[in-house]
Amino acid sequence: MRAYRAGDDIEGFVEYYSESYRLRWESMATWKSIPPALRDSFVKSVNEMAVVRKNSLKKIKNWRDKMLVEVLKLNRSCC
């Protein structure tokens, strides 16, 4: 569903993002594990996000769950 929304439909997603994904998949084809430098960079980047710095994991999960319920409610009233 995320890909459908990102591309305005699945055909659009494939058209807009296929080259980007191809480049990612090719670069990952030789990975046997996550390179340490990538792992460190990824962890650091996420931990520097304001939402992560300012909120507990429990609070973030509760917000996510609340928003998912709201999306489900919208979906039922949509069509």
Distance bins in CASP14 RR format, pairs under 12 A and 6 or more apart:
PFRMAT RR
TARGET T0000
AUTHOR 0000-0000-0000
RMODE 2
METHOD distances of the structure
MODEL  1
1 7 0 0 0 0 0 1 0 0 0 0 0
1 9 0 0 0 0 0 1 0 0 0 0 0
1 10 0 0 0 0 1 0 0 0 0 0 0
1 13 0 0 0 0 0 1 0 0 0 0 0
1 71 0 0 0 0 1 0 0 0 0 0 0
1 75 0 0 0 0 1 0 0 0 0 0 0
2 10 0 0 0 0 0 1 0 0 0 0 0
2 13 0 0 0 0 1 0 0 0 0 0 0
2 17 0 0 0 0 0 1 0 0 0 0 0
2 71 0 0 0 0 0 1 0 0 0 0 0
3 9 0 0 0 0 1 0 0 0 0 0 0
3 10 1 0 0 1 0 0 0 0 0 0 0
3 11 0 0 0 0 0 1 0 0 0 0 0
3 12 0 0 0 0 1 0 0 0 0 0 0
3 13 1 0 1 0 0 0 0 0 0 0 0
3 14 0 0 0 0 1 0 0 0 0 0 0
3 15 0 0 0 0 0 1 0 0 0 0 0
3 16 0 0 0 0 0 1 0 0 0 0 0
3 17 1 0 0 1 0 0 0 0 0 0 0
3 18 0 0 0 0 0 1 0 0 0 0 0
3 21 0 0 0 0 1 0 0 0 0 0 0
4 10 1 0 1 0 0 0 0 0 0 0 0
4 11 0 0 0 0 1 0 0 0 0 0 0
4 12 0 0 0 0 1 0 0 0 0 0 0
4 13 1 0 0 1 0 0 0 0 0 0 0
4 14 0 0 0 0 0 1 0 0 0 0 0
4 17 0 0 0 0 0 1 0 0 0 0 0
5 12 0 0 0 0 0 1 0 0 0 0 0
5 13 0 0 0 0 1 0 0 0 0 0 0
5 71 0 0 0 0 0 1 0 0 0 0 0
6 12 0 0 0 0 1 0 0 0 0 0 0
6 13 1 0 1 0 0 0 0 0 0 0 0
6 14 0 0 0 0 0 1 0 0 0 0 0
6 15 0 0 0 0 0 1 0 0 0 0 0
6 16 1 0 0 1 0 0 0 0 0 0 0
6 17 1 0 0 1 0 0 0 0 0 0 0
6 20 0 0 0 0 0 1 0 0 0 0 0
6 21 0 0 0 0 0 1 0 0 0 0 0
7 13 1 0 1 0 0 0 0 0 0 0 0
7 14 0 0 0 0 1 0 0 0 0 0 0
7 15 1 0 0 1 0 0 0 0 0 0 0
7 16 1 0 1 0 0 0 0 0 0 0 0
7 17 1 0 0 1 0 0 0 0 0 0 0
7 18 0 0 0 0 0 1 0 0 0 0 0
8 14 0 0 0 0 0 1 0 0 0 0 0
8 15 0 0 0 0 1 0 0 0 0 0 0
8 16 0 0 0 0 1 0 0 0 0 0 0
8 17 0 0 0 0 0 1 0 0 0 0 0
9 15 0 0 0 0 1 0 0 0 0 0 0
9 16 0 0 0 0 0 1 0 0 0 0 0
10 16 0 0 0 0 0 1 0 0 0 0 0
10 17 0 0 0 0 0 1 0 0 0 0 0
10 18 0 0 0 0 0 1 0 0 0 0 0
11 17 0 0 0 0 0 1 0 0 0 0 0
11 18 0 0 0 0 0 1 0 0 0 0 0
12 18 0 0 0 0 1 0 0 0 0 0 0
13 20 0 0 0 0 0 1 0 0 0 0 0
13 21 0 0 0 0 1 0 0 0 0 0 0
14 20 0 0 0 0 0 1 0 0 0 0 0
14 21 0 0 0 0 1 0 0 0 0 0 0
14 22 0 0 0 0 0 1 0 0 0 0 0
15 21 0 0 0 0 0 1 0 0 0 0 0
17 23 0 0 0 0 0 1 0 0 0 0 0
17 24 0 0 0 0 1 0 0 0 0 0 0
17 25 0 0 0 0 0 1 0 0 0 0 0
18 24 0 0 0 0 0 1 0 0 0 0 0
18 25 0 0 0 0 0 1 0 0 0 0 0
19 25 0 0 0 0 0 1 0 0 0 0 0
19 26 0 0 0 0 0 1 0 0 0 0 0
20 26 0 0 0 0 0 1 0 0 0 0 0
20 27 0 0 0 0 0 1 0 0 0 0 0
21 27 0 0 0 0 0 1 0 0 0 0 0
21 28 0 0 0 0 0 1 0 0 0 0 0
22 28 0 0 0 0 0 1 0 0 0 0 0
22 29 0 0 0 0 0 1 0 0 0 0 0
23 29 0 0 0 0 0 1 0 0 0 0 0
24 31 0 0 0 0 0 1 0 0 0 0 0
25 31 0 0 0 0 0 1 0 0 0 0 0
27 35 0 0 0 0 0 1 0 0 0 0 0
27 38 0 0 0 0 0 1 0 0 0 0 0
28 34 0 0 0 0 1 0 0 0 0 0 0
28 35 0 0 0 0 0 1 0 0 0 0 0
28 38 0 0 0 0 0 1 0 0 0 0 0
31 38 0 0 0 0 1 0 0 0 0 0 0
31 39 0 0 0 0 0 1 0 0 0 0 0
33 39 0 0 0 0 1 0 0 0 0 0 0
34 40 0 0 0 0 1 0 0 0 0 0 0
34 41 0 0 0 0 0 1 0 0 0 0 0
34 42 1 0 0 1 0 0 0 0 0 0 0
34 43 0 0 0 0 0 1 0 0 0 0 0
35 41 0 0 0 0 1 0 0 0 0 0 0
35 42 0 0 0 0 0 1 0 0 0 0 0
36 42 0 0 0 0 0 1 0 0 0 0 0
36 43 0 0 0 0 0 1 0 0 0 0 0
37 43 0 0 0 0 0 1 0 0 0 0 0
37 44 0 0 0 0 0 1 0 0 0 0 0
38 44 0 0 0 0 0 1 0 0 0 0 0
38 45 0 0 0 0 0 1 0 0 0 0 0
39 45 0 0 0 0 0 1 0 0 0 0 0
39 46 0 0 0 0 0 1 0 0 0 0 0
40 46 0 0 0 0 0 1 0 0 0 0 0
40 47 0 0 0 0 0 1 0 0 0 0 0
41 47 0 0 0 0 0 1 0 0 0 0 0
41 48 0 0 0 0 0 1 0 0 0 0 0
42 48 0 0 0 0 0 1 0 0 0 0 0
42 49 0 0 0 0 0 1 0 0 0 0 0
43 49 0 0 0 0 0 1 0 0 0 0 0
43 52 0 0 0 0 0 1 0 0 0 0 0
44 52 0 0 0 0 0 1 0 0 0 0 0
45 52 0 0 0 0 1 0 0 0 0 0 0
46 52 1 0 0 1 0 0 0 0 0 0 0
46 53 0 0 0 0 0 1 0 0 0 0 0
46 57 0 0 0 0 0 1 0 0 0 0 0
46 60 0 0 0 0 0 1 0 0 0 0 0
47 53 1 0 0 1 0 0 0 0 0 0 0
47 54 0 0 0 0 0 1 0 0 0 0 0
47 57 0 0 0 0 0 1 0 0 0 0 0
48 54 0 0 0 0 0 1 0 0 0 0 0
49 55 0 0 0 0 1 0 0 0 0 0 0
49 60 0 0 0 0 0 1 0 0 0 0 0
50 60 0 0 0 0 0 1 0 0 0 0 0
51 57 0 0 0 0 0 1 0 0 0 0 0
51 59 0 0 0 0 1 0 0 0 0 0 0
51 60 1 0 0 1 0 0 0 0 0 0 0
51 61 0 0 0 0 0 1 0 0 0 0 0
51 63 0 0 0 0 1 0 0 0 0 0 0
51 64 0 0 0 0 0 1 0 0 0 0 0
52 59 0 0 0 0 0 1 0 0 0 0 0
52 60 1 0 0 1 0 0 0 0 0 0 0
53 60 0 0 0 0 0 1 0 0 0 0 0
54 60 0 0 0 0 1 0 0 0 0 0 0
54 63 0 0 0 0 0 1 0 0 0 0 0
55 61 0 0 0 0 1 0 0 0 0 0 0
55 62 0 0 0 0 1 0 0 0 0 0 0
55 63 1 0 0 1 0 0 0 0 0 0 0
55 64 0 0 0 0 0 1 0 0 0 0 0
56 62 0 0 0 0 1 0 0 0 0 0 0
56 63 0 0 0 0 0 1 0 0 0 0 0
57 63 0 0 0 0 0 1 0 0 0 0 0
57 64 0 0 0 0 0 1 0 0 0 0 0
58 64 0 0 0 0 0 1 0 0 0 0 0
58 65 0 0 0 0 0 1 0 0 0 0 0
59 65 0 0 0 0 0 1 0 0 0 0 0
59 66 0 0 0 0 0 1 0 0 0 0 0
60 66 0 0 0 0 0 1 0 0 0 0 0
60 67 0 0 0 0 0 1 0 0 0 0 0
61 67 0 0 0 0 0 1 0 0 0 0 0
61 68 0 0 0 0 0 1 0 0 0 0 0
62 68 0 0 0 0 0 1 0 0 0 0 0
62 69 0 0 0 0 0 1 0 0 0 0 0
63 69 0 0 0 0 0 1 0 0 0 0 0
63 70 0 0 0 0 0 1 0 0 0 0 0
64 70 0 0 0 0 0 1 0 0 0 0 0
64 71 0 0 0 0 0 1 0 0 0 0 0
65 71 0 0 0 0 0 1 0 0 0 0 0
65 72 0 0 0 0 0 1 0 0 0 0 0
66 72 0 0 0 0 0 1 0 0 0 0 0
66 73 0 0 0 0 0 1 0 0 0 0 0
67 73 0 0 0 0 0 1 0 0 0 0 0
67 74 0 0 0 0 0 1 0 0 0 0 0
68 74 0 0 0 0 0 1 0 0 0 0 0
68 75 0 0 0 0 0 1 0 0 0 0 0
69 75 0 0 0 0 0 1 0 0 0 0 0
69 76 0 0 0 0 0 1 0 0 0 0 0
70 76 0 0 0 0 0 1 0 0 0 0 0
70 77 0 0 0 0 0 1 0 0 0 0 0
71 77 0 0 0 0 0 1 0 0 0 0 0
71 78 0 0 0 0 0 1 0 0 0 0 0
72 78 0 0 0 0 0 1 0 0 0 0 0
END
